[in-house]
Amino acid sequence: MAIPCGCPYNISEIAIKSIRVQFRKYVCFQSLGFKSILIMEKISLLAFVLMFGFSIKAQFSITFNNKTGAISSIVNPIDEYKMNWIFSSTDSIPTYQKEVQDWGMGKYSIASEAGAWTIPIDKSTTNNTAILQYKTKHLAVDIERLEEGKYLTETFHFRNTTDKTITIDSLSIYTPFNDNYPDSKTCATYRCNVHIWPGLNSSYVNAIRMDGEGPHLGLVFTKGAMGSYSIENRGVKGGGNYKGSNTRGTILLNMPTISLKPNEEYTVQWKLFWHNGWNDFFAIAKTLGFLRVEADKYVMNQNESVKAKLDANITLKNKIFTLPTAQLGEHSMPIKYGDNKQTLINYLVISSPQNLIDKRVHFIVDHQQMNDTNDPRYGAYMVYDNEVDSILININHLVSPLDRNEGRERLGMGVFIAKWLQTHKDSSIYQSLLRYVSFVRNKLQAPDYQVFSNVTHKERRHRGYNYPWVADLYLQMYKLTGQTNFIKDYYFTIESFYKHCGYQFYAIGIPLQEGIVLLKKAGLQNECDTLLSDFIKMGDCLVKNSIYYPKSEVNYEQSIVAPSVLFLLELFTVTKDQKYLEEAKLQMHSLEAFSGKQPDVHLNEIAIRHWDGYWFGKRASWGETMPQYWSTLTAIAYKKYYECTSDKSFLERANRIVENNLLNFKEDGRASCAYLYPLTVNGKAGKFYDPFANDQDWALFYYLQIKNSH
């Protein structure tokens, strides 16, 4: 391909291939090792280009492990931060990563036998393609890597080398994306939220930089299928900021069960590419043969008519279709397309949201309240164990007893019931709530309104999160009863919060705007002015910190960002000071980066969280809890953003979030605090609802906040 010397423009992928092929003829690498070839190519190709005057814009900067052939780093060379989108065993942190878990390594199981490809028996480069060959007891595994234009294409060939037909029960490829939380400043530009869609032949991974600013990294399957994903390296010892809640772990993409005859081959191929956000991602994916599925909603009433649509670059028989909604429960609907390909959509059919909510209120009152007058927790709403049909009495033997006690996040049950009673009359529910409010005021609070986590008031640290939840309970009680003592209790609780926690603690759910409005309504202007002054001081701290949030119980998470955005939006609504709106708009990018677009009721618009099952569940399982109720904080922030900007898309997304959180509530009033979404975590089975009904009722409170106000 003839290109004039000194050509100033970027060269097409064909030109790049041509130059590299000619370059290999120009410089002899045949006697060099694999890593040397790559290093020399990077150095000498640049010299070659400069020598002959070509201007080439590389799309990927990649390093490899010389021993295993695994990819050690993936960098966009024009990214000003030079973020590495993956981690590997060659990094100093995290310390838990092993060589066999690096990018492109993998494992499988056949009946009771396990295998893995670890060290290549041969490696070569041909026509701009790096080829690695591995041999296991059952399989020949060939991996090809080709940078072609804007894509990095990876192809995995699995060939049965035995003389019998084999069934591969599990086949997994490691993709250790850099999804962890050392601190907010590092996270903003050097970490990514990884959104995974195991949609069979139309599967993807979309890694969004945590501050929401591109470029981002996409991965789309072009051959083979992904049926699920797994997580390893959770709960490991050591690792500093890369352990516990602060790491998502090592991600594995799992293929469906495969049967291979002797010498038969199965191929998995995906293409990696840079993009500027979800719309750009889907536009590029479409050119690669990806079929996108979208539904009008993912939670629907029984026999409700709900449409879904398909979008692809191929001829489709029905681009719009109606989802079957006759049967209650979760549904996974297969969608066939193209040449024997398949994807799916996952959704939930319920009797009605109102029925679920009403049943839940009665279940809490009938089954989850401590009614033993001799117990110091009398009146409390307690954790319920659905396996033994009993409230949880003894918590000392469990992981983190404070996260399963009578206080803290369990306050959501009382706040939810107080909200529900504002539109329902039920004397027995009301009397139960009064016992609960008395318990909170007399057992969880001191006379000076200091809030504690339990009735003993013994705790290792004073917890700021508890204050706004108690304050919101009083606020809802004032709205329910009109009694002035409750709005005063709200005021004194918030003042106690600022006294004990200051203005830098990013508490969840501080009821700012509604509190100011109701204080004025009650004629408490001095209290209103005092509280507004405190709110402004805190708001100014949020503006100063911007997206560099202080560490909390998790170093960086959605439930730090969402409360910040919401607080700023409510403060703007009250003060009309434009600086709070502008800062909220800036931080909104970080908040949106947590949420995905998958056609799955568990994932669509649900923020990634991956530690709550461990702290709050009976199984104490690490891994993604999808949905987790604090994802509704994003919904509240989106709704307020809609009110401030009139961008209706945010209201639609807010509705989607609270609707999808109904997954954790059952038709008989029972509930689960967490659904573990990965197929396995650390080798243990996932895909289950945890038996504990714990703190999930905040989702119903926020559902009512959004649905009953517009």
N, C-alpha and C positions, 0 to 999 in steps of 0.2 A: 504494500500500500504506500504510494508515494505521497509524502507530505513535505512541503518546503521547509528548509532549515529556518529556525527562528520563528516558527508558527506560534503565535501568542495565545491561541485559544485551547480550551480543554479538548482532548482527543477522545473519540468514541471508544467504546469497549473493544470493538474490532481492532482499532488502531493500537490500543494498549496491548492486546494479545499479540499482534504482529510485532510490535517493538520488543516485547519480552521474548518471543521466540527467536527473533534475530539477535537479541542480546545474549541469549544462552549459546548461540553459535559463536558469538564474538568472544565470550569469556568461558573458558572450560571449567566446569564444576565437577566433573565426573568423579574425580578422586577425593572429593570432600564429603564429610558427613552431612546428615540431614540439616542439623541446626546451622552448620557453617554455610550450607547452600543458601539458607534463608537470610542469614545475616549478610553474607557477601552480596546476595542479590539486592538487598535494600541499599547497601552502600554503593555498589558498583552500578546498579541500574540508574541511580541518581547521577553518577558520573557520566554514564552513557548518554542519558538524556541531555545533560548540560553540554557534553561534547558535540552532540548533533543538533542541539538547539530546540528540542521538543519541550513543550509545556504540558506536563501531565498532572492531573489532580487525582491523587490516590484516594480511594474511598475508605479503606481500612488499613490500620496499622496493627499488626498481629505478631505476637511472639508465641513460641512453642516450647514445650518441655522436650529436650533433646532425647531423654531416655524413653518416654512413653508416647511421644507424638501428640499429646494433648495440647490444646490451646491454653496458654497461660494468661493472655491479655487480649482484649479487643478495644481498640481506641479509634475514635474518629480524628484523623489528623488535623482537621480544620476546627475542631472543638477548642475553644480558648482555654478550657480547664484541663484538657487531655484526660478526661475521665476514663478509667478502666471499668468497663461495664460488667466484668466478671471478676471473680477471685480464684485463686489456685493454691496448691500446696507449696508453690515457690514463694508465696507472699509471707511476710513475717506475721501478718494478721489476716484473717483469724487463724489461730493455731490448730484448730480441730480438723482442717481440711487435709485429706490424704491424697496421694498421687492417683490412686485408683478412682477418685471421685472428681477428678478434673474434667474440664470441658471435652466432650467427645468420648470419654471412657464410658464403660457401661457394663451391665450384667444381665443375666437371664436365669431362668429356672426351667428345667424339664423334669416333670414328675418330682422326685425328691432330690434331684441333683441340681446343683447351682454351678454356674460358670461365669466367667468375666473375660473381657479382653483388656490386657494390661501393657504388654510390651510388644511392639511390632517385630515381626520376623523379617520384614523387608520394607523399604521406603524409597521412593523415587519421585522425580518431577518430570512430567511430560506435558508439553503443550499448555503451559501455565497451570497445570494441575499437580497438586501434591497428593501422592498416593501412599497410603500406609496399609500394610497387610498384617493381620493378626490371625492366630490359630488357637482354637480352643478344642476341647474334647469332642464337641458336637458340630462346631461351626467354623467356617472360614469367614472372617469379618474384614472387609475391605472398606476403607474410608477414603473418599476423594474430597479435596478442597480446592475450589476454583474461585478466584476473584474475577468476576465478569461484569465490567461496567460498574453499576451502582450496587451490585449484589455480591455477597459472599455466599457461594453455594456449597453446602456440605451434603454429601451422599454417603449413605451407609448401606452396604450390601451384606446380607446375611445368607450364607449358603450352607445347606445341610451336607456335611461331609461323611455322615454315617451311611450304613447300608440299609437303614430302616426309616420309615416315616416317623418324624418326631413332632410332638406338639409342644411349642414353646408357651408355657403358661404365663410367664412374665418376661418382658423384654424392656429394659430401661436404659436411657442414655442420660448421662449427667450433663446438666446445663447450670453451673453455679453462678447465676446472676448475682450482682452486687446489691442485694436487698437486705440491708442491715442498718442499725442506728447507732453509730458511735457518738454523734452529737449533731445538733441541727445545722451548724455551719458546714460540716462535712457533708451531711445529707443533702443539703440544698443543691450542690453542684457535682458531687462525686458519688451519689447513690441513686438507685432507681426503684420505683414501685413496679413489681412484675405482675402483669395481668395475664393469666393463662386461660386459654379456652381449649379444653380437650374435646374438640368437635369432630372426632374421627378424621375423615379425609379433608375436612375444612377446619384445621386446627391452627392455633397461633399462640405466640407469646408476644406481648407488647410491653416493653420495658420503658417506662416513663420517668424521666429525670425528676427527682423529688421536688424541685422548685417549679416544675411544670414548663420550664423553658427548653426548647429544642436545641440541638437535635436529639431525638430519641432513637431507640433501637427496636426494630421489629424483626420477628421471625415467623415465617409462614410455611406450613407444610405444602410441598408440591408433589410428593410421592409418599405412599404409605399413609398411616393414620396414627393419631394419638387418642387413646381411650381414657386416660386419667393422668395424674401426676402424683409424685410422692415427695416426701421431705426426709432428709437425714441430718444428723448433727444438731439436733435440738436437745437442750438440757445438758449439754456437755459441761464438764468442769473446766475451770480456767477460762481464758479468753477475754477477760476484762470486759470492755464495752461490746464484745461480740458473743455474749452468752445470754442465757435466759430469754427475757422478753425482747432483747435488743438485736436479735438476729432471726431472720426467717429460716436460716439453715441452708442446706444444699439441696437444690431442686433437681429432680429426675423426671423426665418425660417418659411416660409408659405407653407402649404399644398394646393393642388388643391381642388376644390369644391368636397364635399363628401355627398352622400345620404345614410342614414342609416334607415333601417326598425326597428320597435320595437325590442329591445334586440340585435340588430346586432352590431357588433364591427368592428372598424377600428384600425389597428396597425401601428405605426411608430417605427422603430428601427434604431439606428445607432451605430457604433462602433468607439470609440476613440483609437488612437494609436500614438506612437512616431515614427518618421522617420528622415532620414538624408537628405532629399531634394526631388525634384520633381520625379526623377526616382524611388527612393525608395518608395515614396508615391504611385505612380501608380502601382508598383509591388505588394505592400501589398493590395491595393484596388482591384486589379485583383483577388486575392485569396478570396476576400469577395463577389464575384459575380458582381463587377462593370464592366460596359461596357464602354470602352474608345472610343471616336469618335475623329478623327483628319482629317483635310482637308489639301490639298496641299497649299491652300490659302483661305482667307475668303472674299476677294473682287475680283470679276471677271467680265470680259466684257460679254456683252450679247452674248449668244450662244457659249461662250468659253467652252471647255471641261476641267472640273476640277474634280479630283478624291478625294474621301474621303475613309477612312479605319476604320475598327472596330477591337477592340482587347478585348478579354474576355476569360474566362476559360470555355466557353460553346460552343457547336457546332453552328456555324453561317452559314446561307445559302449563304450570299454574304459578304465576308470580305472587298471587295473593290467595290465601286460603284461610279457612276457619278452623280454629283449634277445637278439638273435641272436649266438651266440658260436662258431660253427663255424670261422670264418676268423681266423687270426692277424693282428695288426696293429691300427692305429687305425681306428675306425669313426665316421662321422657319420650318424646315423639320422634321417631326416625324420619328423616327426609332423604329420599333417594334422588340422585341427579347424575347427569353425565354418563360416563362409561362405567357403570356398576359402582358408583361412588355413593357415599352416605354421610350425612351429618345429622344434627339433632337440635331440638329445642326443649328446654326443661321449664315447666310451669306448675302452678298450684291451683287446685280447684277447692273452694271452701263453700260452706253454707251461706255465709255472709260475714262481713267484718263485724257488724253489730252483734251477731250471735256469738262469735268467738269472744268478743270483748265482754259481753254480758256474762257468759259462762265463766270467763276467767275471774271476774269480780267475785262471783259467788263461790268459786273454788277457793280463792284466797281466804275469804271470810269463813267458809265452812271447814277448811282443812289446814290452813297455814297460820292461824293465829294461836299464840300461846294462851291457853285458857286455865292453866294451873295457877290459882291465886297464891300458892306457896312458892312459886318460882319467881325469882327477881325479874325475869323477862316477861312477866304477865302483861298481856296486851300487845306484845310485839308480833309482827308478821315475820315468819321464820322461813328458812330454806326447807323445801319439801323434797323427799326422796321418793321418786315415782316407782322405784323398784320394790320398796318395802311398804309403800303407802303410809308414810308417816313423816311428820316434821323431824328435822334433824336436831336432836337434843345434845348429843355429845360430839363436839367438834375438835377436841384437843388432839386426836390421833390423825387428823387430816393435814394435808399440805396447806399452809397459810390459814389457820383457823379464823383469823380476823376477816377473811374474805368469804366466810360461810357463817358468820355470826348473826346477831339480832339487830345490828346497826349498819352503818356504812351504806353500800349500794342497795341494801334491802329497803331503804327509805323510799325507793321508787314505787313499792307496792302501795304505800299510804298516799303518796302524791297522785298516783294514778286513780285510786279509788275516790279521792277528794275531787278530782277533775270529773270523773264519771258521774258522781252524785249531783253535780251542777246541772245535769240534764235528765236525771232519773230520781224518782222518789222511792225510797226503800228504807223503812225504819230500822230493820235489823242490820242492814249494811251501814247505816248512819251510826247506830250505837256501837258497832264494831270499830268504826273509824274513830269515834270519840275516845274509846279505850286506847286505841293506838296513839292518838295525838297526846293523850295524857302520859303514856309511856315515854314518848319522845321527849316531852317537856320536862318530866320529872326524873327520868332514868338516863337519857342520853345527853342531857344538858345540865349544866350547873346553874344555880340561880342567876349568875352574871352572864348567862347565855353562851358560855364556852361549850363547844360541842365535842363529845367523845365518841369513840368507835363502839363501845360496849357499855354494859351496865356497871362493870367494875371500875371504869375510868382508868384502867391500867393499860398503857400502850407504850411501845418503844419510842414512838414519835407522835407528835401532834399532827393530825391529818386535816389539811385544809379543805379537801374535797367535801367533807361532811357538811360544812356550813351552808353553802347555797342550797343543798338538797333539803335541809331542815327549813331554811328560809322559804323555799318554794312550797313546802307543805303548809306553812302558815299562810302564805299568799293564797293558795287554793282554798284553805279553810275560811279566809276572809271573804273570798268570792262566793263561797257556798253559804256562809252564815250571816255575813254583814257585821259580825261582831268586831268591834274596834280592837279588842285585846289581841286578835290574831295579826292585824296589820302592824301593831306595835311589836309583837313578837318577831315578825319579819324584819322590821327595822333594827331591833337590838341584835338579832342574830347576824345580820350583815355587818353591822358596826363591830361586833365581836370578831368577825372574820378578818376585817382589816386590822384590828388591834393585834391579833395573834399571828396573822399571816402576811401582812403588808400588802403592797401593790404589785408585787412581781410574781405572785403565784397564780398560775393559769388554771383556776378552778373550773369545773364543768358545770354549766347550767346556771350561772349567776342571773337571777331574774331582774334585769335592769329596767327595761322600758315599762313593763307591767307594774313593777314596784313603784316607780316614780308616778305613774298615772294613778295608782290606787292610794298612795300617800296623799296626793293632792285631793282626790275624791273624799278621803276621810278627814280632810281639813287639817292635816298634819304638815303644814308648810315648812316649819323649821326643820323637821326631820327630813322632809323632801330635799331641802337645800343642802343639809349636811351630807346626805347620802349622795346627791348629785356631785358634790365637791369630791367625794371619795371616788366615785365612778370616773370622773374626769382625770384624777391623778393616775388611776390605773390605766385608763385609755391612753394617756400620754406615754406611759411605760410600754404599752403594746406597740405604739407607733415607733418609739425609739428602738425597741428590740427588732421590729419588723419580722422578717422570716427567720431570724436567728433566735429561736425560742429557747428559754432556759430548760434544763433537764428537769424531769419530774420522776414519777414512778417508773416510767419508761423514758429513755433518753430523748426520743422523738416519736411522735405518733399522731394519728388523725384526731384523737381526742385532746390534743394540745392545740392543734391548728384550728379546728372547728370552733371551739369556744372563743378563741381570739377573734376570728372573723365575725362571729355572732355578736360578741361584745361591742366591737367597733361599729357594726351596723346599727345596733340598738342605740349606742351613744350618739351616732350621727342623727338618728331619728329624733332623739330627745333634744340635742343641742343645735342641730342644723349646721354644725361645723364641718366643712367640706373635707378637712384633712382626715377625718375618721373614715369617711366613705372611700377616699382615694387609697388609704392604707388597706382597707378591707378588700378593695379590688385587686391590689397587689398580692395580698396573702391568699386570695381566692385561687390563684394558680396552684399554689402548694396544696390546697385542700382538694381541688379537683383531681390532682395527680394520684390520689389514693384510690379512686373509684374506677371500675371497669365498665365495659359495654357488652359483655358476653350475653348470648341469648339463654340465660339461665337464671331462674328466680333466686338462686343462692348468690349470684355474682353481679347481676346487672345493677349498676349504680351503687353497689355495696363497697364500702371502704375496706381495704385489706387490714385485717387484724389477726394476729397469730399467737396469742399467749393467754387469752381469757379462759379457754378450756382448762388450762393448767391451774390457774389461780382460783377459778370459781366452780369448776366441775367436779363430779364424783370420780371420774376416770383420771383426773389430773393429767390431761393430754395436751402436749404442745401441738402447734400446727394451726392452720387457718380455720377460724370459726366464722363460717359464712352462711347466713348473716350473723353478725354480732350486734346487739341492740344499740351500742354507742354509735353505730353507723347512722342512726337517726339524728345525731347531732349535726351531721352534714345536711340532712333534710331541713332542719330548723334554720340553719345558716342560709341554705338555698332559698327558702321561702322568704326570709327577711331580705335577702338580696333582690329577689323579685319585687318586693314592696318598695325598695329604694331605687331600683333602676327600671322597673316595668319590663324586664326581660322575662317573658312568660316561660321560656324554656327551663328556667331554674325552678319555677313552680311545678312544672311537669315532672322534673327530676326529683323534686322533694316528695311528691306524691308516690313516685315509683319506689323510693327508698322505704317509706313507712309501710307501704303495701307489702313489699317483699319481706319485711321483718315479721309479718304475720306467720311465716313459716314456723316459728318457734312456739306457736300456740295451737293447741289441739281442740277438736270439736267438743270434747268433754270438759274443757276448762283447765286441763293440765298444761304444763309448759316445760320448756327445756332452756337452760341457760346458754347452750352452745351446740352447734352442729359442726362436727369435724369434717371438713370438705376433702382433704387429700385422701387418696386411696390408702396410703400407709404413712405413718410418721415413725421414724426410727425402727422400721420393720413391723410395727404394730398396726393392726387394721384401723382405718378411719371410716368415713362415710356413716356416721352414727350421730344420733341425738343424745347428749349427755343426760343421765337420769335425774340430775338435780334441777329443780325449779329454784332459781336463785335470784338473780338481779335483772332478768330480762324484761320486767314489766315497765321499765322506763320507755321501752319501744312503744307500748300502748299509750302511755301518757303523751308522748310526742305525736303519735298517730292522731289522738284527739285534738292536740294543739293545732295541727295542720288542717285536719278535715273539718273541724267545727268552727273554723274562723274565716272561711271564704266560701 
